[in-house]
Amino acid sequence: MEVSDFSDISAELSRIRIPAHRYVVFTHRGHISTFRSTTYTIWNKYLPESGLEVADAPDFERYDERFDPESGFGEVEIWIPIN
């Protein structure tokens, strides 16, 4: 979850600051059970064929209101840092 500061964050939650970087953003659509196939395609087809160079920075998934954790359906963003 994106927050503007950590002052009101519960102690049980982890915190991480991700520095500004250039990212390519992919969207997984459908059930979460097919998420692995989406990430496989990104890392093994799209990125090698695109000529983009992956940066040494954190990659992450972003779950927002478009994803329903109850049903496992929706959209998830996959952020990959590039140079």
PDB file of N, CA, C and O in Angstrom:
ATOM      1  N   MET A   1       0.842  -1.170   0.000  1.00  0.00           N
ATOM      2  CA  MET A   1       0.000   0.000   0.000  1.00  0.00           C
ATOM      3  C   MET A   1       0.888   1.234   0.000  1.00  0.00           C
ATOM      4  O   MET A   1       1.837   1.334   0.778  1.00  0.00           O
ATOM      5  N   GLU A   2       0.579   2.136  -0.851  1.00  0.00           N
ATOM      6  CA  GLU A   2       1.337   3.379  -0.916  1.00  0.00           C
ATOM      7  C   GLU A   2       0.832   4.336   0.160  1.00  0.00           C
ATOM      8  O   GLU A   2      -0.373   4.514   0.332  1.00  0.00           O
ATOM      9  N   VAL A   3       1.763   4.943   0.874  1.00  0.00           N
ATOM     10  CA  VAL A   3       1.427   5.940   1.892  1.00  0.00           C
ATOM     11  C   VAL A   3       2.361   7.136   1.723  1.00  0.00           C
ATOM     12  O   VAL A   3       3.446   7.015   1.155  1.00  0.00           O
ATOM     13  N   SER A   4       1.929   8.278   2.221  1.00  0.00           N
ATOM     14  CA  SER A   4       2.763   9.477   2.112  1.00  0.00           C
ATOM     15  C   SER A   4       3.792   9.550   3.238  1.00  0.00           C
ATOM     16  O   SER A   4       4.846  10.163   3.070  1.00  0.00           O
ATOM     17  N   ASP A   5       3.498   8.926   4.391  1.00  0.00           N
ATOM     18  CA  ASP A   5       4.475   8.841   5.477  1.00  0.00           C
ATOM     19  C   ASP A   5       4.122   7.629   6.344  1.00  0.00           C
ATOM     20  O   ASP A   5       3.051   7.041   6.196  1.00  0.00           O
ATOM     21  N   PHE A   6       5.021   7.270   7.236  1.00  0.00           N
ATOM     22  CA  PHE A   6       4.860   6.065   8.050  1.00  0.00           C
ATOM     23  C   PHE A   6       4.318   6.350   9.450  1.00  0.00           C
ATOM     24  O   PHE A   6       4.245   5.430  10.265  1.00  0.00           O
ATOM     25  N   SER A   7       3.942   7.568   9.753  1.00  0.00           N
ATOM     26  CA  SER A   7       3.590   7.931  11.122  1.00  0.00           C
ATOM     27  C   SER A   7       2.363   7.192  11.659  1.00  0.00           C
ATOM     28  O   SER A   7       2.286   6.934  12.860  1.00  0.00           O
ATOM     29  N   ASP A   8       1.423   6.855  10.817  1.00  0.00           N
ATOM     30  CA  ASP A   8       0.205   6.177  11.281  1.00  0.00           C
ATOM     31  C   ASP A   8       0.168   4.695  10.916  1.00  0.00           C
ATOM     32  O   ASP A   8      -0.902   4.087  10.919  1.00  0.00           O
ATOM     33  N   ILE A   9       1.307   4.115  10.608  1.00  0.00           N
ATOM     34  CA  ILE A   9       1.355   2.716  10.199  1.00  0.00           C
ATOM     35  C   ILE A   9       1.463   1.820  11.427  1.00  0.00           C
ATOM     36  O   ILE A   9       2.266   2.068  12.327  1.00  0.00           O
ATOM     37  N   SER A  10       0.648   0.783  11.447  1.00  0.00           N
ATOM     38  CA  SER A  10       0.646  -0.180  12.546  1.00  0.00           C
ATOM     39  C   SER A  10       2.004  -0.872  12.652  1.00  0.00           C
ATOM     40  O   SER A  10       2.660  -1.118  11.640  1.00  0.00           O
ATOM     41  N   ALA A  11       2.417  -1.182  13.867  1.00  0.00           N
ATOM     42  CA  ALA A  11       3.721  -1.802  14.110  1.00  0.00           C
ATOM     43  C   ALA A  11       3.827  -3.190  13.482  1.00  0.00           C
ATOM     44  O   ALA A  11       4.935  -3.653  13.208  1.00  0.00           O
ATOM     45  N   GLU A  12       2.691  -3.870  13.247  1.00  0.00           N
ATOM     46  CA  GLU A  12       2.729  -5.205  12.650  1.00  0.00           C
ATOM     47  C   GLU A  12       3.079  -5.197  11.167  1.00  0.00           C
ATOM     48  O   GLU A  12       3.456  -6.226  10.608  1.00  0.00           O
ATOM     49  N   LEU A  13       2.955  -4.045  10.537  1.00  0.00           N
ATOM     50  CA  LEU A  13       3.208  -3.952   9.105  1.00  0.00           C
ATOM     51  C   LEU A  13       4.664  -3.605   8.816  1.00  0.00           C
ATOM     52  O   LEU A  13       5.318  -2.902   9.586  1.00  0.00           O
ATOM     53  N   SER A  14       5.148  -4.110   7.701  1.00  0.00           N
ATOM     54  CA  SER A  14       6.501  -3.781   7.253  1.00  0.00           C
ATOM     55  C   SER A  14       6.462  -2.464   6.488  1.00  0.00           C
ATOM     56  O   SER A  14       5.430  -2.073   5.943  1.00  0.00           O
ATOM     57  N   ARG A  15       7.601  -1.794   6.459  1.00  0.00           N
ATOM     58  CA  ARG A  15       7.721  -0.534   5.738  1.00  0.00           C
ATOM     59  C   ARG A  15       8.927  -0.613   4.823  1.00  0.00           C
ATOM     60  O   ARG A  15       9.950  -1.206   5.165  1.00  0.00           O
ATOM     61  N   ILE A  16       8.789  -0.012   3.665  1.00  0.00           N
ATOM     62  CA  ILE A  16       9.916   0.067   2.745  1.00  0.00           C
ATOM     63  C   ILE A  16       9.779   1.352   1.931  1.00  0.00           C
ATOM     64  O   ILE A  16       8.688   1.714   1.490  1.00  0.00           O
ATOM     65  N   ARG A  17      10.893   2.020   1.745  1.00  0.00           N
ATOM     66  CA  ARG A  17      10.929   3.191   0.868  1.00  0.00           C
ATOM     67  C   ARG A  17      11.565   2.727  -0.440  1.00  0.00           C
ATOM     68  O   ARG A  17      12.658   2.161  -0.449  1.00  0.00           O
ATOM     69  N   ILE A  18      10.875   2.972  -1.518  1.00  0.00           N
ATOM     70  CA  ILE A  18      11.386   2.608  -2.830  1.00  0.00           C
ATOM     71  C   ILE A  18      11.770   3.902  -3.527  1.00  0.00           C
ATOM     72  O   ILE A  18      10.910   4.737  -3.807  1.00  0.00           O
ATOM     73  N   PRO A  19      13.052   4.073  -3.807  1.00  0.00           N
ATOM     74  CA  PRO A  19      13.494   5.317  -4.434  1.00  0.00           C
ATOM     75  C   PRO A  19      12.889   5.491  -5.832  1.00  0.00           C
ATOM     76  O   PRO A  19      12.554   4.518  -6.508  1.00  0.00           O
ATOM     77  N   ALA A  20      12.763   6.726  -6.234  1.00  0.00           N
ATOM     78  CA  ALA A  20      12.264   7.013  -7.580  1.00  0.00           C
ATOM     79  C   ALA A  20      13.162   6.332  -8.600  1.00  0.00           C
ATOM     80  O   ALA A  20      14.386   6.316  -8.464  1.00  0.00           O
ATOM     81  N   HIS A  21      12.543   5.782  -9.601  1.00  0.00           N
ATOM     82  CA  HIS A  21      13.282   5.080 -10.646  1.00  0.00           C
ATOM     83  C   HIS A  21      12.411   5.037 -11.884  1.00  0.00           C
ATOM     84  O   HIS A  21      11.227   5.369 -11.829  1.00  0.00           O
ATOM     85  N   ARG A  22      12.985   4.633 -12.984  1.00  0.00           N
ATOM     86  CA  ARG A  22      12.226   4.421 -14.214  1.00  0.00           C
ATOM     87  C   ARG A  22      11.730   2.973 -14.202  1.00  0.00           C
ATOM     88  O   ARG A  22      12.514   2.045 -14.000  1.00  0.00           O
ATOM     89  N   TYR A  23      10.431   2.787 -14.419  1.00  0.00           N
ATOM     90  CA  TYR A  23       9.832   1.454 -14.395  1.00  0.00           C
ATOM     91  C   TYR A  23       9.034   1.192 -15.659  1.00  0.00           C
ATOM     92  O   TYR A  23       8.493   2.113 -16.270  1.00  0.00           O
ATOM     93  N   VAL A  24       8.969  -0.068 -16.040  1.00  0.00           N
ATOM     94  CA  VAL A  24       7.997  -0.512 -17.026  1.00  0.00           C
ATOM     95  C   VAL A  24       6.927  -1.231 -16.200  1.00  0.00           C
ATOM     96  O   VAL A  24       7.241  -2.055 -15.341  1.00  0.00           O
ATOM     97  N   VAL A  25       5.656  -0.908 -16.473  1.00  0.00           N
ATOM     98  CA  VAL A  25       4.551  -1.428 -15.656  1.00  0.00           C
ATOM     99  C   VAL A  25       3.667  -2.322 -16.509  1.00  0.00           C
ATOM    100  O   VAL A  25       3.203  -1.928 -17.579  1.00  0.00           O
ATOM    101  N   PHE A  26       3.444  -3.527 -16.016  1.00  0.00           N
ATOM    102  CA  PHE A  26       2.583  -4.503 -16.668  1.00  0.00           C
ATOM    103  C   PHE A  26       1.331  -4.686 -15.815  1.00  0.00           C
ATOM    104  O   PHE A  26       1.370  -4.466 -14.604  1.00  0.00           O
ATOM    105  N   THR A  27       0.233  -5.083 -16.428  1.00  0.00           N
ATOM    106  CA  THR A  27      -0.991  -5.357 -15.682  1.00  0.00           C
ATOM    107  C   THR A  27      -1.405  -6.801 -15.898  1.00  0.00           C
ATOM    108  O   THR A  27      -1.636  -7.234 -17.027  1.00  0.00           O
ATOM    109  N   HIS A  28      -1.495  -7.545 -14.794  1.00  0.00           N
ATOM    110  CA  HIS A  28      -2.051  -8.909 -14.840  1.00  0.00           C
ATOM    111  C   HIS A  28      -3.556  -8.776 -14.672  1.00  0.00           C
ATOM    112  O   HIS A  28      -4.031  -8.120 -13.745  1.00  0.00           O
ATOM    113  N   ARG A  29      -4.304  -9.404 -15.574  1.00  0.00           N
ATOM    114  CA  ARG A  29      -5.770  -9.380 -15.498  1.00  0.00           C
ATOM    115  C   ARG A  29      -6.270 -10.813 -15.380  1.00  0.00           C
ATOM    116  O   ARG A  29      -5.787 -11.715 -16.065  1.00  0.00           O
ATOM    117  N   GLY A  30      -7.242 -11.003 -14.505  1.00  0.00           N
ATOM    118  CA  GLY A  30      -7.821 -12.332 -14.356  1.00  0.00           C
ATOM    119  C   GLY A  30      -7.623 -12.857 -12.950  1.00  0.00           C
ATOM    120  O   GLY A  30      -7.445 -12.094 -12.001  1.00  0.00           O
ATOM    121  N   HIS A  31      -7.657 -14.177 -12.833  1.00  0.00           N
ATOM    122  CA  HIS A  31      -7.512 -14.804 -11.517  1.00  0.00           C
ATOM    123  C   HIS A  31      -6.040 -14.855 -11.118  1.00  0.00           C
ATOM    124  O   HIS A  31      -5.162 -14.996 -11.969  1.00  0.00           O
ATOM    125  N   ILE A  32      -5.786 -14.740  -9.840  1.00  0.00           N
ATOM    126  CA  ILE A  32      -4.416 -14.729  -9.319  1.00  0.00           C
ATOM    127  C   ILE A  32      -3.700 -16.057  -9.592  1.00  0.00           C
ATOM    128  O   ILE A  32      -2.470 -16.107  -9.592  1.00  0.00           O
ATOM    129  N   SER A  33      -4.450 -17.114  -9.821  1.00  0.00           N
ATOM    130  CA  SER A  33      -3.839 -18.417 -10.108  1.00  0.00           C
ATOM    131  C   SER A  33      -3.045 -18.402 -11.416  1.00  0.00           C
ATOM    132  O   SER A  33      -2.193 -19.266 -11.621  1.00  0.00           O
ATOM    133  N   THR A  34      -3.303 -17.446 -12.295  1.00  0.00           N
ATOM    134  CA  THR A  34      -2.553 -17.353 -13.556  1.00  0.00           C
ATOM    135  C   THR A  34      -1.454 -16.289 -13.505  1.00  0.00           C
ATOM    136  O   THR A  34      -0.824 -15.992 -14.520  1.00  0.00           O
ATOM    137  N   PHE A  35      -1.229 -15.720 -12.327  1.00  0.00           N
ATOM    138  CA  PHE A  35      -0.217 -14.678 -12.147  1.00  0.00           C
ATOM    139  C   PHE A  35       1.174 -15.179 -12.530  1.00  0.00           C
ATOM    140  O   PHE A  35       1.949 -14.453 -13.153  1.00  0.00           O
ATOM    141  N   ARG A  36       1.486 -16.409 -12.162  1.00  0.00           N
ATOM    142  CA  ARG A  36       2.809 -16.985 -12.472  1.00  0.00           C
ATOM    143  C   ARG A  36       3.064 -17.003 -13.981  1.00  0.00           C
ATOM    144  O   ARG A  36       4.181 -16.739 -14.426  1.00  0.00           O
ATOM    145  N   SER A  37       2.047 -17.310 -14.754  1.00  0.00           N
ATOM    146  CA  SER A  37       2.187 -17.317 -16.208  1.00  0.00           C
ATOM    147  C   SER A  37       2.489 -15.915 -16.732  1.00  0.00           C
ATOM    148  O   SER A  37       3.299 -15.749 -17.645  1.00  0.00           O
ATOM    149  N   THR A  38       1.840 -14.915 -16.155  1.00  0.00           N
ATOM    150  CA  THR A  38       2.080 -13.524 -16.554  1.00  0.00           C
ATOM    151  C   THR A  38       3.522 -13.125 -16.262  1.00  0.00           C
ATOM    152  O   THR A  38       4.195 -12.559 -17.123  1.00  0.00           O
ATOM    153  N   THR A  39       3.998 -13.416 -15.057  1.00  0.00           N
ATOM    154  CA  THR A  39       5.370 -13.030 -14.718  1.00  0.00           C
ATOM    155  C   THR A  39       6.391 -13.809 -15.544  1.00  0.00           C
ATOM    156  O   THR A  39       7.440 -13.271 -15.900  1.00  0.00           O
ATOM    157  N   TYR A  40       6.094 -15.059 -15.848  1.00  0.00           N
ATOM    158  CA  TYR A  40       6.992 -15.853 -16.709  1.00  0.00           C
ATOM    159  C   TYR A  40       7.123 -15.165 -18.076  1.00  0.00           C
ATOM    160  O   TYR A  40       8.228 -15.009 -18.597  1.00  0.00           O
ATOM    161  N   THR A  41       6.004 -14.763 -18.638  1.00  0.00           N
ATOM    162  CA  THR A  41       6.014 -14.118 -19.952  1.00  0.00           C
ATOM    163  C   THR A  41       6.789 -12.806 -19.916  1.00  0.00           C
ATOM    164  O   THR A  41       7.537 -12.498 -20.844  1.00  0.00           O
ATOM    165  N   ILE A  42       6.613 -12.042 -18.857  1.00  0.00           N
ATOM    166  CA  ILE A  42       7.341 -10.768 -18.731  1.00  0.00           C
ATOM    167  C   ILE A  42       8.839 -11.015 -18.721  1.00  0.00           C
ATOM    168  O   ILE A  42       9.579 -10.428 -19.511  1.00  0.00           O
ATOM    169  N   TRP A  43       9.292 -11.899 -17.811  1.00  0.00           N
ATOM    170  CA  TRP A  43      10.729 -12.096 -17.603  1.00  0.00           C
ATOM    171  C   TRP A  43      11.398 -12.923 -18.703  1.00  0.00           C
ATOM    172  O   TRP A  43      12.583 -12.727 -18.974  1.00  0.00           O
ATOM    173  N   ASN A  44      10.673 -13.837 -19.340  1.00  0.00           N
ATOM    174  CA  ASN A  44      11.284 -14.753 -20.300  1.00  0.00           C
ATOM    175  C   ASN A  44      10.967 -14.463 -21.753  1.00  0.00           C
ATOM    176  O   ASN A  44      11.595 -15.039 -22.642  1.00  0.00           O
ATOM    177  N   LYS A  45      10.020 -13.595 -22.016  1.00  0.00           N
ATOM    178  CA  LYS A  45       9.702 -13.241 -23.398  1.00  0.00           C
ATOM    179  C   LYS A  45       9.817 -11.733 -23.624  1.00  0.00           C
ATOM    180  O   LYS A  45      10.643 -11.272 -24.411  1.00  0.00           O
ATOM    181  N   TYR A  46       8.970 -10.972 -22.918  1.00  0.00           N
ATOM    182  CA  TYR A  46       8.912  -9.537 -23.193  1.00  0.00           C
ATOM    183  C   TYR A  46      10.240  -8.838 -22.944  1.00  0.00           C
ATOM    184  O   TYR A  46      10.772  -8.185 -23.841  1.00  0.00           O
ATOM    185  N   LEU A  47      10.779  -8.965 -21.743  1.00  0.00           N
ATOM    186  CA  LEU A  47      12.005  -8.219 -21.418  1.00  0.00           C
ATOM    187  C   LEU A  47      13.180  -8.619 -22.300  1.00  0.00           C
ATOM    188  O   LEU A  47      13.859  -7.728 -22.810  1.00  0.00           O
ATOM    189  N   PRO A  48      13.465  -9.908 -22.513  1.00  0.00           N
ATOM    190  CA  PRO A  48      14.588 -10.237 -23.411  1.00  0.00           C
ATOM    191  C   PRO A  48      14.390  -9.732 -24.843  1.00  0.00           C
ATOM    192  O   PRO A  48      15.352  -9.314 -25.488  1.00  0.00           O
ATOM    193  N   GLU A  49      13.157  -9.767 -25.341  1.00  0.00           N
ATOM    194  CA  GLU A  49      12.890  -9.340 -26.717  1.00  0.00           C
ATOM    195  C   GLU A  49      12.811  -7.819 -26.863  1.00  0.00           C
ATOM    196  O   GLU A  49      12.968  -7.296 -27.966  1.00  0.00           O
ATOM    197  N   SER A  50      12.569  -7.112 -25.764  1.00  0.00           N
ATOM    198  CA  SER A  50      12.388  -5.657 -25.834  1.00  0.00           C
ATOM    199  C   SER A  50      13.691  -4.883 -25.938  1.00  0.00           C
ATOM    200  O   SER A  50      13.714  -3.753 -26.427  1.00  0.00           O
ATOM    201  N   GLY A  51      14.781  -5.499 -25.473  1.00  0.00           N
ATOM    202  CA  GLY A  51      16.047  -4.789 -25.433  1.00  0.00           C
ATOM    203  C   GLY A  51      16.190  -3.908 -24.208  1.00  0.00           C
ATOM    204  O   GLY A  51      17.213  -3.243 -24.046  1.00  0.00           O
ATOM    205  N   LEU A  52      15.183  -3.887 -23.337  1.00  0.00           N
ATOM    206  CA  LEU A  52      15.272  -3.102 -22.110  1.00  0.00           C
ATOM    207  C   LEU A  52      16.224  -3.767 -21.135  1.00  0.00           C
ATOM    208  O   LEU A  52      16.292  -4.993 -21.057  1.00  0.00           O
ATOM    209  N   GLU A  53      16.955  -2.955 -20.395  1.00  0.00           N
ATOM    210  CA  GLU A  53      17.885  -3.468 -19.387  1.00  0.00           C
ATOM    211  C   GLU A  53      17.263  -3.292 -18.009  1.00  0.00           C
ATOM    212  O   GLU A  53      16.932  -2.180 -17.599  1.00  0.00           O
ATOM    213  N   VAL A  54      17.108  -4.412 -17.301  1.00  0.00           N
ATOM    214  CA  VAL A  54      16.536  -4.368 -15.955  1.00  0.00           C
ATOM    215  C   VAL A  54      17.559  -3.746 -15.017  1.00  0.00           C
ATOM    216  O   VAL A  54      18.736  -4.106 -15.035  1.00  0.00           O
ATOM    217  N   ALA A  55      17.103  -2.816 -14.206  1.00  0.00           N
ATOM    218  CA  ALA A  55      17.981  -2.110 -13.270  1.00  0.00           C
ATOM    219  C   ALA A  55      18.117  -2.878 -11.961  1.00  0.00           C
ATOM    220  O   ALA A  55      17.273  -3.703 -11.613  1.00  0.00           O
ATOM    221  N   ASP A  56      19.191  -2.591 -11.253  1.00  0.00           N
ATOM    222  CA  ASP A  56      19.411  -3.164  -9.928  1.00  0.00           C
ATOM    223  C   ASP A  56      18.650  -2.306  -8.918  1.00  0.00           C
ATOM    224  O   ASP A  56      19.224  -1.457  -8.236  1.00  0.00           O
ATOM    225  N   ALA A  57      17.359  -2.551  -8.846  1.00  0.00           N
ATOM    226  CA  ALA A  57      16.452  -1.808  -7.964  1.00  0.00           C
ATOM    227  C   ALA A  57      15.270  -2.727  -7.668  1.00  0.00           C
ATOM    228  O   ALA A  57      15.077  -3.724  -8.363  1.00  0.00           O
ATOM    229  N   PRO A  58      14.487  -2.407  -6.657  1.00  0.00           N
ATOM    230  CA  PRO A  58      13.360  -3.288  -6.317  1.00  0.00           C
ATOM    231  C   PRO A  58      12.302  -3.350  -7.418  1.00  0.00           C
ATOM    232  O   PRO A  58      11.933  -2.333  -8.006  1.00  0.00           O
ATOM    233  N   ASP A  59      11.826  -4.560  -7.679  1.00  0.00           N
ATOM    234  CA  ASP A  59      10.609  -4.711  -8.467  1.00  0.00           C
ATOM    235  C   ASP A  59       9.503  -5.023  -7.473  1.00  0.00           C
ATOM    236  O   ASP A  59       9.772  -5.517  -6.378  1.00  0.00           O
ATOM    237  N   PHE A  60       8.263  -4.739  -7.845  1.00  0.00           N
ATOM    238  CA  PHE A  60       7.178  -4.973  -6.897  1.00  0.00           C
ATOM    239  C   PHE A  60       5.846  -5.140  -7.612  1.00  0.00           C
ATOM    240  O   PHE A  60       5.697  -4.809  -8.788  1.00  0.00           O
ATOM    241  N   GLU A  61       4.887  -5.662  -6.865  1.00  0.00           N
ATOM    242  CA  GLU A  61       3.515  -5.821  -7.337  1.00  0.00           C
ATOM    243  C   GLU A  61       2.658  -4.794  -6.603  1.00  0.00           C
ATOM    244  O   GLU A  61       2.876  -4.514  -5.424  1.00  0.00           O
ATOM    245  N   ARG A  62       1.694  -4.244  -7.308  1.00  0.00           N
ATOM    246  CA  ARG A  62       0.798  -3.257  -6.692  1.00  0.00           C
ATOM    247  C   ARG A  62      -0.632  -3.763  -6.799  1.00  0.00           C
ATOM    248  O   ARG A  62      -1.170  -3.935  -7.893  1.00  0.00           O
ATOM    249  N   TYR A  63      -1.235  -3.998  -5.636  1.00  0.00           N
ATOM    250  CA  TYR A  63      -2.623  -4.440  -5.539  1.00  0.00           C
ATOM    251  C   TYR A  63      -3.447  -3.246  -5.061  1.00  0.00           C
ATOM    252  O   TYR A  63      -3.157  -2.678  -4.008  1.00  0.00           O
ATOM    253  N   ASP A  64      -4.460  -2.864  -5.817  1.00  0.00           N
ATOM    254  CA  ASP A  64      -5.309  -1.752  -5.397  1.00  0.00           C
ATOM    255  C   ASP A  64      -6.774  -2.183  -5.482  1.00  0.00           C
ATOM    256  O   ASP A  64      -7.077  -3.375  -5.446  1.00  0.00           O
ATOM    257  N   GLU A  65      -7.678  -1.211  -5.593  1.00  0.00           N
ATOM    258  CA  GLU A  65      -9.105  -1.517  -5.590  1.00  0.00           C
ATOM    259  C   GLU A  65      -9.556  -2.355  -6.787  1.00  0.00           C
ATOM    260  O   GLU A  65     -10.667  -2.884  -6.788  1.00  0.00           O
ATOM    261  N   ARG A  66      -8.710  -2.477  -7.791  1.00  0.00           N
ATOM    262  CA  ARG A  66      -9.064  -3.288  -8.961  1.00  0.00           C
ATOM    263  C   ARG A  66      -8.918  -4.788  -8.694  1.00  0.00           C
ATOM    264  O   ARG A  66      -9.369  -5.605  -9.497  1.00  0.00           O
ATOM    265  N   PHE A  67      -8.293  -5.155  -7.578  1.00  0.00           N
ATOM    266  CA  PHE A  67      -8.108  -6.561  -7.225  1.00  0.00           C
ATOM    267  C   PHE A  67      -8.992  -6.925  -6.039  1.00  0.00           C
ATOM    268  O   PHE A  67      -9.029  -6.212  -5.036  1.00  0.00           O
ATOM    269  N   ASP A  68      -9.706  -8.047  -6.165  1.00  0.00           N
ATOM    270  CA  ASP A  68     -10.577  -8.525  -5.091  1.00  0.00           C
ATOM    271  C   ASP A  68      -9.905  -9.704  -4.391  1.00  0.00           C
ATOM    272  O   ASP A  68      -9.888 -10.807  -4.938  1.00  0.00           O
ATOM    273  N   PRO A  69      -9.352  -9.498  -3.197  1.00  0.00           N
ATOM    274  CA  PRO A  69      -8.663 -10.587  -2.501  1.00  0.00           C
ATOM    275  C   PRO A  69      -9.609 -11.718  -2.090  1.00  0.00           C
ATOM    276  O   PRO A  69      -9.164 -12.845  -1.875  1.00  0.00           O
ATOM    277  N   GLU A  70     -10.885 -11.433  -1.982  1.00  0.00           N
ATOM    278  CA  GLU A  70     -11.865 -12.475  -1.621  1.00  0.00           C
ATOM    279  C   GLU A  70     -12.004 -13.509  -2.743  1.00  0.00           C
ATOM    280  O   GLU A  70     -11.995 -14.714  -2.490  1.00  0.00           O
ATOM    281  N   SER A  71     -12.132 -13.029  -3.974  1.00  0.00           N
ATOM    282  CA  SER A  71     -12.339 -13.939  -5.107  1.00  0.00           C
ATOM    283  C   SER A  71     -11.039 -14.303  -5.821  1.00  0.00           C
ATOM    284  O   SER A  71     -10.970 -15.325  -6.503  1.00  0.00           O
ATOM    285  N   GLY A  72     -10.005 -13.465  -5.663  1.00  0.00           N
ATOM    286  CA  GLY A  72      -8.751 -13.687  -6.372  1.00  0.00           C
ATOM    287  C   GLY A  72      -8.764 -13.146  -7.791  1.00  0.00           C
ATOM    288  O   GLY A  72      -7.807 -13.350  -8.538  1.00  0.00           O
ATOM    289  N   PHE A  73      -9.827 -12.462  -8.171  1.00  0.00           N
ATOM    290  CA  PHE A  73      -9.941 -11.892  -9.513  1.00  0.00           C
ATOM    291  C   PHE A  73      -9.665 -10.401  -9.494  1.00  0.00           C
ATOM    292  O   PHE A  73      -9.871  -9.722  -8.488  1.00  0.00           O
ATOM    293  N   GLY A  74      -9.193  -9.908 -10.634  1.00  0.00           N
ATOM    294  CA  GLY A  74      -8.989  -8.475 -10.784  1.00  0.00           C
ATOM    295  C   GLY A  74      -7.702  -8.181 -11.515  1.00  0.00           C
ATOM    296  O   GLY A  74      -7.227  -8.974 -12.328  1.00  0.00           O
ATOM    297  N   GLU A  75      -7.147  -7.021 -11.208  1.00  0.00           N
ATOM    298  CA  GLU A  75      -5.924  -6.561 -11.860  1.00  0.00           C
ATOM    299  C   GLU A  75      -4.844  -6.288 -10.821  1.00  0.00           C
ATOM    300  O   GLU A  75      -5.109  -5.767  -9.737  1.00  0.00           O
ATOM    301  N   VAL A  76      -3.622  -6.655 -11.184  1.00  0.00           N
ATOM    302  CA  VAL A  76      -2.442  -6.424 -10.351  1.00  0.00           C
ATOM    303  C   VAL A  76      -1.381  -5.809 -11.240  1.00  0.00           C
ATOM    304  O   VAL A  76      -1.123  -6.309 -12.335  1.00  0.00           O
ATOM    305  N   GLU A  77      -0.765  -4.734 -10.786  1.00  0.00           N
ATOM    306  CA  GLU A  77       0.342  -4.126 -11.534  1.00  0.00           C
ATOM    307  C   GLU A  77       1.658  -4.772 -11.128  1.00  0.00           C
ATOM    308  O   GLU A  77       1.879  -5.080  -9.957  1.00  0.00           O
ATOM    309  N   ILE A  78       2.520  -4.972 -12.103  1.00  0.00           N
ATOM    310  CA  ILE A  78       3.859  -5.520 -11.890  1.00  0.00           C
ATOM    311  C   ILE A  78       4.840  -4.454 -12.360  1.00  0.00           C
ATOM    312  O   ILE A  78       4.892  -4.128 -13.546  1.00  0.00           O
ATOM    313  N   TRP A  79       5.607  -3.922 -11.438  1.00  0.00           N
ATOM    314  CA  TRP A  79       6.548  -2.828 -11.709  1.00  0.00           C
ATOM    315  C   TRP A  79       7.964  -3.388 -11.779  1.00  0.00           C
ATOM    316  O   TRP A  79       8.460  -3.948 -10.801  1.00  0.00           O
ATOM    317  N   ILE A  80       8.614  -3.241 -12.929  1.00  0.00           N
ATOM    318  CA  ILE A  80       9.977  -3.725 -13.154  1.00  0.00           C
ATOM    319  C   ILE A  80      10.880  -2.510 -13.422  1.00  0.00           C
ATOM    320  O   ILE A  80      10.624  -1.740 -14.347  1.00  0.00           O
ATOM    321  N   PRO A  81      11.939  -2.341 -12.609  1.00  0.00           N
ATOM    322  CA  PRO A  81      12.828  -1.190 -12.822  1.00  0.00           C
ATOM    323  C   PRO A  81      13.714  -1.397 -14.047  1.00  0.00           C
ATOM    324  O   PRO A  81      14.246  -2.484 -14.270  1.00  0.00           O
ATOM    325  N   ILE A  82      13.859  -0.347 -14.826  1.00  0.00           N
ATOM    326  CA  ILE A  82      14.715  -0.427 -16.020  1.00  0.00           C
ATOM    327  C   ILE A  82      15.673   0.759 -16.045  1.00  0.00           C
ATOM    328  O   ILE A  82      15.430   1.795 -15.426  1.00  0.00           O
ATOM    329  N   ASN A  83      16.766   0.577 -16.776  1.00  0.00           N
ATOM    330  CA  ASN A  83      17.744   1.656 -16.964  1.00  0.00           C
ATOM    331  C   ASN A  83      17.364   2.495 -18.155  1.00  0.00           C
ATOM    332  O   ASN A  83      18.061   3.455 -18.481  1.00  0.00           O
TER     333      ASN A  83
END
